Amino acid sequence: MSKSIMMFFLLVFTACNYANIANDILLSRTSAQKTQILSGIINAAGGACAPIESFYQGVDRNDAAYWNILCANGQSYVIQIANDAEGTTTIIQCSAMKSLGAQCFKRFGY
């Protein structure tokens, strides 16, 4: 096989397998581990979250993942995990999402 054809297949293979690695790792954890990891993200950002439950909403067109977490203090958040090498997170209160017409604890597309 020529070098150019091998290079083409390598590029296609690499592009097809690129995914949100941080989200894939989170999805592989148990429910309790997911909830603890997500509450840890909230707490590390300065929030106070003793977790009650977590919920996976899905991914957007850019393969950013969206998770929801409900805390014992009544606060709930959406955590976006970007599809980048750092697994960059963005945290938004579910009350703010509601004011924008979006719902937490509901799968995308349903």
C-alpha positions, 0 to 999 in steps of 0.5 A: 500500500502506498504511503499516501493511501496509508496516510489517508486511512490513518487520518480517517481512522483518527477522525472517526475515533475522536470523542469526548474522552472525559465524558467517556470515562465518566460514563464508564463509572458506577452511578455512585461514582458519577454522582461523586465526581460531578459533585466534586466539580461543583465543590471545586468551583466553590459551590456546596453540593452534598449530592443526591442524584446525577443525570446524563442529558446527552451530547450536543453537536460539538460532542460536549456532554451535559450532566445534571446534579441535584444537591441536598441543599436544593440547588441543582446544576448542569455541568457541560464537559467540553470535547477538548483535551482538558475536559473543560467544564462549565457550570450553570444553575438549573434555575438559570437554564429554566429561565432560558427555556431549557430543562434539567433532568430531561434527556435531549431530544425527548 
